[in-house]
């Protein structure tokens, strides 16, 4: 008798949840576009910022993407005038994250 059988005897009403491999295929969280997102670096008031421009999704997608990037990096940022502003120079990490989620990204400025 293996562990699965023992658990079924102890908890007969319990139905096990699906594992990651058994779940349905990955559905993108954001609206994807054909044009690349521009990822550039600037200094504002002497402090470095990373700016993402060129995303033409809905405002809700912009806000969701901004929130996910800020929580991933643990920094502040905002969404203004159809651009995402992240505090600090995190171009490499942001570009890797966006590429993992299916976006095409273009690095501008160094």
Secondary structure, DSSP 8 states (H G I E B T S, - for coil): --HHHHHHHH-TT------TTTS-----SS---SS-EEEEEEEETTEEEEEEE---S-HHHHHHHHHHHHHHHT--EEEETTEEEEES--HHHHHHHHHHTT--EEEE--
